[in-house]
Amino acid sequence: MIISSFKRRPQTMLCHRIGQAFIHEPPAAGNLRIACPHCDKNSCFNCKKVWEEQHQGITCVDFPKWKAENDEENQQKGPAAFLKENMCNQECPLCTDTYFIDDMVTMLHCACSVCKDCFKRHYSVVAREKTLGHFNCLLCSQPDLSATDIDKDDYLTLFSVLLKVHLSNDDYQLFQKKATDYVLLKDPNFRWCPSCGQAFIHEPPAAGNLRIACPHCDKNSCFNCKKVWEEQHQGITCVDFAKWKAENDEENQQKGLAAFLKENGIECPKCHYRYDLAKGGCLHFTCAQCPIKTEFCGGCGSIFDKNCHKFKACTTKGFHTHHPRDCLFYIRDWEVERLQKALEDSKIEFDTDPPEKQVNAAEEGGIEEAGLLRCRVILQKEVGDDKVDEECGDDCEDGHAGLCKKHYKEYLICKLNEASVDPADFMDLDELRAVLGREEKELPPKNNPNEGDDDYLKRMREYVKKELPLEKRGALKF
Protein backbone atom coordinates (compact mmCIF):
# COMPACT_ATOMS: atom_id res chain seq x y z
CA MET A 1 0.00 0.00 0.00
CA ILE A 2 2.19 2.86 -1.26
CA ILE A 3 -0.38 5.58 -0.56
CA SER A 4 -1.02 4.33 2.97
CA SER A 5 2.65 4.44 3.91
CA PHE A 6 3.00 7.80 2.14
CA LYS A 7 0.14 9.26 4.22
CA ARG A 8 1.85 8.49 7.50
CA ARG A 9 4.66 10.91 6.72
CA PRO A 10 4.43 14.41 8.34
CA GLN A 11 2.77 17.17 6.31
CA THR A 12 1.37 14.69 3.80
CA MET A 13 -2.12 15.32 2.46
CA LEU A 14 -4.64 13.40 0.40
CA CYS A 15 -6.90 15.19 -2.05
CA HIS A 16 -10.43 13.89 -1.45
CA ARG A 17 -11.56 15.00 -4.89
CA ILE A 18 -9.20 12.85 -6.97
CA GLY A 19 -7.55 10.65 -4.30
CA GLN A 20 -3.97 11.80 -5.02
CA ALA A 21 -1.42 12.21 -2.21
CA PHE A 22 0.93 15.17 -1.93
CA ILE A 23 3.25 16.90 0.54
CA HIS A 24 2.42 20.41 1.69
CA GLU A 25 4.17 22.74 4.11
CA PRO A 26 1.96 24.10 6.92
CA PRO A 27 0.33 27.32 5.71
CA ALA A 28 0.87 30.65 7.39
CA ALA A 29 -0.86 31.30 10.72
CA GLY A 30 -4.55 32.08 10.29
CA ASN A 31 -4.73 30.50 6.84
CA LEU A 32 -5.72 26.83 6.67
CA ARG A 33 -6.41 26.67 2.95
CA ILE A 34 -4.07 24.62 0.77
CA ALA A 35 -4.25 23.70 -2.94
CA CYS A 36 -3.80 20.22 -4.42
CA PRO A 37 -0.95 20.34 -6.99
CA HIS A 38 -2.72 17.68 -9.09
CA CYS A 39 -6.19 19.23 -9.53
CA ASP A 40 -5.63 22.72 -8.04
CA LYS A 41 -8.70 22.32 -5.78
CA ASN A 42 -8.56 23.61 -2.21
CA SER A 43 -8.92 21.79 1.10
CA CYS A 44 -8.28 22.45 4.80
CA PHE A 45 -4.80 21.63 6.08
CA ASN A 46 -6.12 20.61 9.53
CA CYS A 47 -9.48 18.86 9.06
CA LYS A 48 -8.62 17.87 5.45
CA LYS A 49 -12.13 18.56 4.16
CA VAL A 50 -13.03 20.29 0.93
CA TRP A 51 -12.46 24.01 1.41
CA GLU A 52 -15.40 26.37 1.67
CA GLU A 53 -15.07 30.13 1.95
CA GLN A 54 -17.06 30.15 5.22
CA HIS A 55 -14.15 28.27 6.81
CA GLN A 56 -11.89 31.29 6.36
CA GLY A 57 -11.05 32.86 9.71
CA ILE A 58 -12.80 30.29 11.91
CA THR A 59 -11.50 27.09 13.52
CA CYS A 60 -12.17 23.55 12.30
CA VAL A 61 -14.37 23.05 15.41
CA ASP A 62 -16.52 26.13 14.79
CA PHE A 63 -16.89 25.55 11.05
CA PRO A 64 -18.92 22.30 11.36
CA LYS A 65 -21.25 24.06 13.79
CA TRP A 66 -21.80 26.86 11.31
CA LYS A 67 -22.29 24.31 8.53
CA ALA A 68 -24.91 22.42 10.56
CA GLU A 69 -26.85 25.61 11.25
CA ASN A 70 -26.60 27.31 7.86
CA ASP A 71 -25.99 24.71 5.14
CA GLU A 72 -29.31 24.08 3.34
CA GLU A 73 -28.41 20.50 2.28
CA ASN A 74 -27.43 19.56 5.83
CA GLN A 75 -30.65 21.01 7.21
CA GLN A 76 -32.69 18.93 4.76
CA LYS A 77 -30.88 15.70 5.70
CA GLY A 78 -31.05 16.41 9.46
CA PRO A 79 -28.64 15.11 12.12
CA ALA A 80 -27.41 12.23 9.94
CA ALA A 81 -25.54 14.62 7.66
CA PHE A 82 -23.88 16.30 10.63
CA LEU A 83 -22.82 12.96 12.07
CA LYS A 84 -21.45 11.78 8.73
CA GLU A 85 -19.52 14.99 8.29
CA ASN A 86 -17.98 15.06 11.75
CA MET A 87 -18.19 11.60 13.34
CA CYS A 88 -17.28 9.56 10.27
CA ASN A 89 -13.61 8.87 11.09
CA GLN A 90 -13.14 5.35 9.69
CA GLU A 91 -10.96 5.60 6.62
CA CYS A 92 -10.77 2.76 4.08
CA PRO A 93 -7.08 2.16 3.30
CA LEU A 94 -7.95 1.16 -0.28
CA CYS A 95 -10.22 3.92 -1.57
CA THR A 96 -9.21 6.42 1.20
CA ASP A 97 -12.81 7.55 1.71
CA THR A 98 -14.20 7.89 5.25
CA TYR A 99 -17.17 5.88 6.50
CA PHE A 100 -19.28 5.15 9.53
CA ILE A 101 -17.94 2.18 11.41
CA ASP A 102 -21.05 0.25 10.32
CA ASP A 103 -19.99 0.72 6.71
CA MET A 104 -16.65 -1.00 7.28
CA VAL A 105 -15.90 -4.74 7.18
CA THR A 106 -13.37 -6.04 9.71
CA MET A 107 -11.42 -9.12 8.67
CA LEU A 108 -11.51 -12.26 10.81
CA HIS A 109 -7.85 -13.13 11.35
CA CYS A 110 -6.44 -9.63 11.82
CA ALA A 111 -7.46 -6.08 12.72
CA CYS A 112 -7.65 -4.83 9.13
CA SER A 113 -10.82 -3.09 7.93
CA VAL A 114 -12.01 -1.97 4.51
CA CYS A 115 -15.23 -0.42 3.27
CA LYS A 116 -18.05 -2.64 2.04
CA ASP A 117 -17.59 -1.59 -1.60
CA CYS A 118 -13.87 -2.45 -1.65
CA PHE A 119 -14.58 -5.75 0.12
CA LYS A 120 -17.19 -6.69 -2.45
CA ARG A 121 -15.09 -5.67 -5.45
CA HIS A 122 -12.04 -7.62 -4.30
CA TYR A 123 -13.66 -10.88 -3.25
CA SER A 124 -16.00 -10.95 -6.23
CA VAL A 125 -12.90 -11.11 -8.44
CA VAL A 126 -11.35 -13.77 -6.17
CA ALA A 127 -14.51 -15.89 -6.34
CA ARG A 128 -14.55 -15.75 -10.14
CA GLU A 129 -10.88 -15.98 -11.03
CA LYS A 130 -8.72 -17.27 -8.14
CA THR A 131 -8.36 -20.22 -5.80
CA LEU A 132 -9.56 -20.73 -2.24
CA GLY A 133 -6.14 -19.76 -0.95
CA HIS A 134 -6.81 -16.12 -1.88
CA PHE A 135 -9.74 -15.72 0.53
CA ASN A 136 -7.48 -14.19 3.16
CA CYS A 137 -7.09 -10.53 4.13
CA LEU A 138 -6.79 -8.31 1.07
CA LEU A 139 -4.45 -5.97 2.99
CA CYS A 140 -2.03 -8.11 5.03
CA SER A 141 -2.62 -11.49 3.28
CA GLN A 142 -3.26 -13.26 6.60
CA PRO A 143 -3.88 -16.03 7.32
CA ASP A 144 -1.67 -18.02 4.98
CA LEU A 145 -4.14 -20.67 3.83
CA SER A 146 -1.32 -22.83 2.47
CA ALA A 147 0.17 -23.17 5.97
CA THR A 148 -0.32 -26.34 7.94
CA ASP A 149 -0.76 -24.76 11.38
CA ILE A 150 -4.18 -23.14 10.97
CA ASP A 151 -7.67 -24.62 10.99
CA LYS A 152 -8.80 -23.84 7.46
CA ASP A 153 -12.24 -25.37 7.98
CA ASP A 154 -13.15 -23.05 10.86
CA TYR A 155 -11.73 -19.99 9.11
CA LEU A 156 -13.54 -20.63 5.83
CA THR A 157 -16.81 -21.39 7.64
CA LEU A 158 -16.71 -18.03 9.43
CA PHE A 159 -15.48 -16.16 6.38
CA SER A 160 -18.36 -17.55 4.31
CA VAL A 161 -20.73 -15.58 6.58
CA LEU A 162 -19.04 -12.32 5.57
CA LEU A 163 -19.10 -13.29 1.91
CA LYS A 164 -22.79 -14.22 1.98
CA VAL A 165 -23.67 -10.78 3.37
CA HIS A 166 -21.57 -8.71 0.98
CA LEU A 167 -21.25 -10.68 -2.29
CA SER A 168 -23.86 -11.26 -4.95
CA ASN A 169 -25.54 -14.65 -4.85
CA ASP A 170 -23.74 -15.78 -8.04
CA ASP A 171 -20.30 -14.89 -6.65
CA TYR A 172 -21.11 -16.45 -3.29
CA GLN A 173 -22.10 -19.70 -5.01
CA LEU A 174 -18.74 -19.73 -6.80
CA PHE A 175 -17.02 -19.49 -3.41
CA GLN A 176 -19.23 -22.28 -2.08
CA LYS A 177 -18.22 -24.54 -4.98
CA LYS A 178 -14.52 -23.95 -4.26
CA ALA A 179 -15.08 -24.63 -0.56
CA THR A 180 -17.08 -27.77 -1.31
CA ASP A 181 -14.31 -29.10 -3.56
CA TYR A 182 -11.83 -28.46 -0.75
CA VAL A 183 -13.93 -30.49 1.70
CA LEU A 184 -14.41 -33.31 -0.81
CA LEU A 185 -10.65 -33.63 -1.27
CA LYS A 186 -10.41 -34.96 2.28
CA ASP A 187 -12.75 -37.84 1.55
CA PRO A 188 -10.74 -41.07 1.12
CA ASN A 189 -13.09 -42.03 -1.72
CA PHE A 190 -12.41 -38.82 -3.68
CA ARG A 191 -11.06 -39.53 -7.16
CA TRP A 192 -9.95 -37.61 -10.25
CA CYS A 193 -10.97 -39.01 -13.61
CA PRO A 194 -7.78 -39.58 -15.69
CA SER A 195 -9.84 -39.21 -18.88
CA CYS A 196 -11.83 -35.98 -18.43
CA GLY A 197 -10.11 -34.51 -15.36
CA GLN A 198 -13.35 -34.13 -13.38
CA ALA A 199 -13.62 -34.95 -9.68
CA PHE A 200 -16.10 -37.33 -8.05
CA ILE A 201 -16.74 -39.49 -4.99
CA HIS A 202 -16.94 -43.25 -5.46
CA GLU A 203 -17.45 -45.95 -2.87
CA PRO A 204 -14.81 -48.72 -2.87
CA PRO A 205 -15.85 -51.37 -5.40
CA ALA A 206 -16.55 -54.96 -4.44
CA ALA A 207 -13.61 -57.22 -3.63
CA GLY A 208 -11.77 -58.36 -6.75
CA ASN A 209 -13.16 -55.53 -8.89
CA LEU A 210 -11.13 -52.33 -9.09
CA ARG A 211 -12.94 -50.76 -12.06
CA ILE A 212 -14.99 -47.61 -11.43
CA ALA A 213 -16.85 -45.34 -13.87
CA CYS A 214 -16.62 -41.55 -13.96
CA PRO A 215 -20.13 -40.03 -13.60
CA HIS A 216 -19.13 -37.14 -15.88
CA CYS A 217 -17.71 -38.93 -18.95
CA ASP A 218 -18.61 -42.57 -18.18
CA LYS A 219 -14.99 -43.64 -18.81
CA ASN A 220 -13.46 -46.31 -16.55
CA SER A 221 -10.42 -46.09 -14.29
CA CYS A 222 -8.82 -48.09 -11.48
CA PHE A 223 -9.96 -47.22 -7.95
CA ASN A 224 -6.50 -47.95 -6.51
CA CYS A 225 -3.84 -46.84 -9.01
CA LYS A 226 -6.21 -44.21 -10.54
CA LYS A 227 -5.08 -44.94 -14.10
CA VAL A 228 -7.21 -45.40 -17.20
CA TRP A 229 -8.82 -48.83 -17.05
CA GLU A 230 -7.66 -51.55 -19.41
CA GLU A 231 -9.21 -55.00 -19.62
CA GLN A 232 -5.84 -56.60 -18.84
CA HIS A 233 -6.10 -55.09 -15.34
CA GLN A 234 -9.14 -57.25 -14.55
CA GLY A 235 -8.38 -59.83 -11.87
CA ILE A 236 -4.77 -58.76 -11.21
CA THR A 237 -3.19 -56.28 -8.81
CA CYS A 238 -2.01 -52.81 -9.82
CA VAL A 239 1.61 -53.94 -9.42
CA ASP A 240 1.12 -56.95 -11.69
CA PHE A 241 -0.75 -54.85 -14.24
CA ALA A 242 2.13 -52.33 -14.32
CA LYS A 243 4.54 -55.21 -15.00
CA TRP A 244 2.28 -56.58 -17.76
CA LYS A 245 2.04 -53.14 -19.35
CA ALA A 246 5.82 -52.76 -19.28
CA GLU A 247 6.30 -56.08 -21.04
CA ASN A 248 3.46 -55.93 -23.59
CA ASP A 249 2.45 -52.34 -24.30
CA GLU A 250 3.84 -51.26 -27.71
CA GLU A 251 4.10 -47.57 -26.87
CA ASN A 252 5.75 -48.29 -23.52
CA GLN A 253 8.35 -50.49 -25.17
CA GLN A 254 9.17 -47.86 -27.77
CA LYS A 255 9.56 -45.17 -25.12
CA GLY A 256 11.40 -47.47 -22.73
CA LEU A 257 11.79 -46.37 -19.12
CA ALA A 258 10.50 -42.90 -20.06
CA ALA A 259 7.02 -44.43 -20.14
CA PHE A 260 7.48 -45.67 -16.58
CA LEU A 261 8.54 -42.25 -15.32
CA LYS A 262 5.44 -40.82 -16.96
CA GLU A 263 3.12 -43.49 -15.56
CA ASN A 264 4.54 -42.98 -12.07
CA GLY A 265 4.71 -39.21 -12.26
CA ILE A 266 4.01 -36.53 -9.66
CA GLU A 267 1.08 -36.85 -7.28
CA CYS A 268 -0.23 -34.00 -5.15
CA PRO A 269 -0.15 -35.01 -1.46
CA LYS A 270 -3.35 -33.02 -0.79
CA CYS A 271 -5.79 -33.72 -3.63
CA HIS A 272 -3.93 -36.79 -5.03
CA TYR A 273 -4.21 -35.51 -8.60
CA ARG A 274 -1.60 -37.28 -10.72
CA TYR A 275 0.57 -35.47 -13.27
CA ASP A 276 2.13 -37.61 -16.00
CA LEU A 277 5.45 -35.83 -15.67
CA ALA A 278 8.92 -36.84 -14.59
CA LYS A 279 10.22 -35.00 -11.57
CA GLY A 280 12.86 -33.26 -13.66
CA GLY A 281 15.06 -30.44 -12.36
CA CYS A 282 13.21 -28.15 -9.96
CA LEU A 283 11.31 -30.27 -7.44
CA HIS A 284 9.22 -27.35 -6.11
CA PHE A 285 5.85 -28.19 -7.65
CA THR A 286 2.54 -26.29 -7.42
CA CYS A 287 -0.67 -28.27 -7.88
CA ALA A 288 -3.01 -26.51 -10.28
CA GLN A 289 -5.98 -28.70 -9.25
CA CYS A 290 -6.09 -27.93 -5.51
CA PRO A 291 -8.67 -25.34 -4.34
CA ILE A 292 -5.77 -24.12 -2.19
CA LYS A 293 -2.81 -24.45 -4.53
CA THR A 294 -0.54 -26.84 -2.68
CA GLU A 295 3.20 -26.35 -3.12
CA PHE A 296 5.19 -29.49 -2.47
CA CYS A 297 8.32 -31.43 -3.33
CA GLY A 298 7.83 -33.55 -6.42
CA GLY A 299 10.37 -36.04 -5.11
CA CYS A 300 8.90 -36.91 -1.70
CA GLY A 301 5.58 -35.05 -1.45
CA SER A 302 6.64 -32.88 1.52
CA ILE A 303 4.53 -29.71 1.64
CA PHE A 304 6.21 -26.28 1.62
CA ASP A 305 5.31 -23.98 4.52
CA LYS A 306 6.45 -20.46 5.37
CA ASN A 307 5.20 -20.75 8.96
CA CYS A 308 7.13 -23.89 9.82
CA HIS A 309 8.48 -24.01 13.39
CA LYS A 310 9.88 -27.55 13.45
CA PHE A 311 13.38 -26.32 14.28
CA LYS A 312 14.92 -23.04 15.44
CA ALA A 313 16.49 -22.49 12.02
CA CYS A 314 13.05 -22.59 10.37
CA THR A 315 12.38 -18.98 11.41
CA THR A 316 15.14 -17.77 9.06
CA LYS A 317 14.41 -20.05 6.11
CA GLY A 318 11.16 -18.52 4.86
CA PHE A 319 9.13 -20.73 2.51
CA HIS A 320 10.62 -24.23 2.80
CA THR A 321 10.00 -27.90 3.50
CA HIS A 322 11.88 -30.78 5.14
CA HIS A 323 12.88 -33.54 2.74
CA PRO A 324 13.63 -37.04 4.06
CA ARG A 325 17.14 -38.30 3.34
CA ASP A 326 15.89 -40.73 0.68
CA CYS A 327 14.28 -37.93 -1.34
CA LEU A 328 15.42 -37.30 -4.90
CA PHE A 329 16.26 -33.77 -3.69
CA TYR A 330 19.32 -35.10 -1.85
CA ILE A 331 20.49 -38.31 -3.51
CA ARG A 332 20.22 -37.09 -7.11
CA ASP A 333 23.70 -35.67 -6.48
CA TRP A 334 25.08 -39.21 -6.21
CA GLU A 335 26.89 -40.51 -9.27
CA VAL A 336 25.23 -43.18 -11.41
CA GLU A 337 27.85 -45.77 -10.39
CA ARG A 338 27.16 -45.16 -6.70
CA LEU A 339 23.39 -45.56 -7.18
CA GLN A 340 23.92 -48.75 -9.19
CA LYS A 341 26.19 -50.18 -6.48
CA ALA A 342 23.56 -49.41 -3.83
CA LEU A 343 21.03 -51.36 -5.91
CA GLU A 344 23.46 -54.25 -6.46
CA ASP A 345 24.31 -54.45 -2.75
CA SER A 346 20.58 -54.48 -2.01
CA LYS A 347 20.07 -57.24 -4.61
CA ILE A 348 17.70 -55.12 -6.71
CA GLU A 349 17.67 -55.56 -10.49
CA PHE A 350 17.84 -52.54 -12.78
CA ASP A 351 18.13 -51.88 -16.51
CA THR A 352 21.18 -50.56 -18.35
CA ASP A 353 20.32 -51.29 -21.99
CA PRO A 354 17.59 -49.43 -23.91
CA PRO A 355 14.58 -51.55 -24.95
CA GLU A 356 15.01 -53.02 -28.43
CA LYS A 357 11.82 -51.38 -29.67
CA GLN A 358 13.05 -47.97 -28.53
CA VAL A 359 16.20 -48.50 -30.59
CA ASN A 360 14.16 -49.73 -33.59
CA ALA A 361 11.85 -46.72 -33.38
CA ALA A 362 14.87 -44.41 -33.32
CA GLU A 363 16.42 -46.16 -36.35
CA GLU A 364 13.17 -45.87 -38.26
CA GLY A 365 13.25 -42.16 -37.50
CA GLY A 366 16.68 -41.87 -39.15
CA ILE A 367 18.94 -42.39 -36.15
CA GLU A 368 21.28 -45.33 -36.80
CA GLU A 369 23.29 -45.49 -33.58
CA ALA A 370 21.77 -46.29 -30.18
CA GLY A 371 24.21 -43.81 -28.66
CA LEU A 372 22.29 -41.02 -30.35
CA LEU A 373 18.96 -41.92 -28.78
CA ARG A 374 16.99 -39.01 -27.36
CA CYS A 375 15.45 -39.12 -23.89
CA ARG A 376 11.68 -39.37 -24.26
CA VAL A 377 10.69 -38.51 -20.69
CA ILE A 378 7.84 -35.98 -20.57
CA LEU A 379 8.72 -32.70 -18.83
CA GLN A 380 6.82 -29.51 -18.14
CA LYS A 381 8.68 -26.70 -19.88
CA GLU A 382 8.12 -22.95 -19.84
CA VAL A 383 7.39 -21.45 -23.26
CA GLY A 384 6.89 -17.72 -22.85
CA ASP A 385 4.21 -17.28 -20.19
CA ASP A 386 2.81 -20.79 -20.71
CA LYS A 387 3.86 -24.23 -19.51
CA VAL A 388 3.75 -27.06 -22.02
CA ASP A 389 4.45 -30.78 -21.75
CA GLU A 390 7.32 -31.84 -24.02
CA GLU A 391 9.81 -34.69 -24.30
CA CYS A 392 13.16 -34.11 -22.60
CA GLY A 393 15.11 -34.55 -25.84
CA ASP A 394 18.57 -34.75 -24.20
CA ASP A 395 21.12 -37.27 -25.51
CA CYS A 396 21.02 -40.74 -23.95
CA GLU A 397 24.30 -42.13 -22.67
CA ASP A 398 25.53 -45.70 -23.03
CA GLY A 399 24.41 -47.89 -20.16
CA HIS A 400 21.59 -45.56 -19.15
CA ALA A 401 18.72 -47.70 -20.48
CA GLY A 402 17.58 -45.21 -23.11
CA LEU A 403 17.45 -42.22 -20.74
CA CYS A 404 19.56 -39.12 -20.29
CA LYS A 405 21.81 -39.06 -17.22
CA LYS A 406 19.41 -36.95 -15.14
CA HIS A 407 16.41 -39.17 -15.73
CA TYR A 408 18.40 -42.39 -15.42
CA LYS A 409 19.39 -41.23 -11.94
CA GLU A 410 15.72 -40.62 -11.21
CA TYR A 411 14.90 -44.14 -12.37
CA LEU A 412 17.59 -45.67 -10.12
CA ILE A 413 16.43 -43.63 -7.11
CA CYS A 414 12.85 -44.73 -7.74
CA LYS A 415 14.04 -48.33 -7.65
CA LEU A 416 15.71 -47.69 -4.28
CA ASN A 417 12.57 -46.00 -2.94
CA GLU A 418 10.37 -48.81 -4.19
CA ALA A 419 12.37 -51.31 -2.17
CA SER A 420 12.47 -48.97 0.89
CA VAL A 421 16.28 -48.91 0.80
CA ASP A 422 17.67 -46.44 3.34
CA PRO A 423 20.49 -44.39 1.77
CA ALA A 424 22.05 -44.05 5.24
CA ASP A 425 23.46 -47.56 4.67
CA PHE A 426 25.67 -46.12 1.91
CA MET A 427 26.59 -42.72 3.41
CA ASP A 428 29.96 -41.67 4.77
CA LEU A 429 30.47 -39.85 8.07
CA ASP A 430 30.25 -36.36 6.55
CA GLU A 431 26.93 -37.21 4.89
CA LEU A 432 25.58 -38.74 8.11
CA ARG A 433 26.66 -35.63 9.99
CA ALA A 434 24.79 -33.46 7.47
CA VAL A 435 21.64 -35.59 7.84
CA LEU A 436 21.72 -35.13 11.63
CA GLY A 437 22.58 -31.45 11.28
CA ARG A 438 19.41 -30.82 9.27
CA GLU A 439 17.49 -32.20 12.27
CA GLU A 440 19.57 -30.11 14.71
CA LYS A 441 21.29 -33.22 16.08
CA GLU A 442 24.98 -34.08 16.37
CA LEU A 443 26.94 -37.20 15.49
CA PRO A 444 28.04 -38.98 18.68
CA PRO A 445 31.79 -39.48 19.20
CA LYS A 446 33.58 -42.83 19.18
CA ASN A 447 32.95 -45.06 22.17
CA ASN A 448 36.69 -45.32 22.82
CA PRO A 449 39.97 -44.58 21.03
CA ASN A 450 40.28 -48.23 20.02
CA GLU A 451 36.99 -48.28 18.03
CA GLY A 452 37.93 -48.81 14.39
CA ASP A 453 36.76 -46.42 11.65
CA ASP A 454 34.69 -49.10 9.92
CA ASP A 455 32.99 -50.12 13.19
CA TYR A 456 32.29 -46.48 14.02
CA LEU A 457 30.82 -45.83 10.58
CA LYS A 458 28.61 -48.90 10.84
CA ARG A 459 27.42 -47.86 14.31
CA MET A 460 26.67 -44.30 13.15
CA ARG A 461 24.61 -45.56 10.23
CA GLU A 462 22.50 -47.59 12.65
CA TYR A 463 22.31 -44.58 14.99
CA VAL A 464 20.93 -42.35 12.22
CA LYS A 465 18.36 -44.96 11.20
CA LYS A 466 17.23 -45.36 14.80
CA GLU A 467 17.11 -41.64 15.65
CA LEU A 468 15.58 -40.55 12.33
CA PRO A 469 13.46 -43.41 10.99
CA LEU A 470 12.15 -42.97 7.47
CA GLU A 471 8.41 -42.87 6.93
CA LYS A 472 7.23 -45.50 4.50
CA ARG A 473 5.80 -43.67 1.51
CA GLY A 474 4.12 -44.81 -1.64
CA ALA A 475 6.68 -46.53 -3.83
CA LEU A 476 6.85 -45.99 -7.54
CA LYS A 477 6.05 -49.27 -9.23
CA PHE A 478 8.69 -50.18 -11.80
Protein Blocks (a to p, Z undefined) as FASTA:
>chain_A
ZZlmmmmpghiacdfklopacddddddehiabdcdfklopacdfklopacdfklgopafk
lmmmmmmmmmmklmmnommlmmmmmmmmcccfklopacdfklpccdfkbmbdcdfklmmm
mmmmmmmmmcfklmccfklopacfkbckbcfklmmmmmmmmmmmmmcfklmmmmmmmmmm
mmmmmpmkbccdfklopacddddddehiabdcdfklopacdfklopacdfklgopafklm
mmmmmmmmmklmmnmmmlmmmmmmcddfklopacdddeklalcdcdfkbmbacdddfklo
pacdfkbckbmklmmnopaddddfkbfklmmmpcfklmmmmmmmnopacdfbdcfklmmm
mmmnopabfklpccfbdcdddehjbccdddekiacdehilopafklmmmmmmmmmmmnop
afklmccfklmmmmmmmnopacdddfbfklcfklmmmmmmmmmmmmmccdddddddZZ
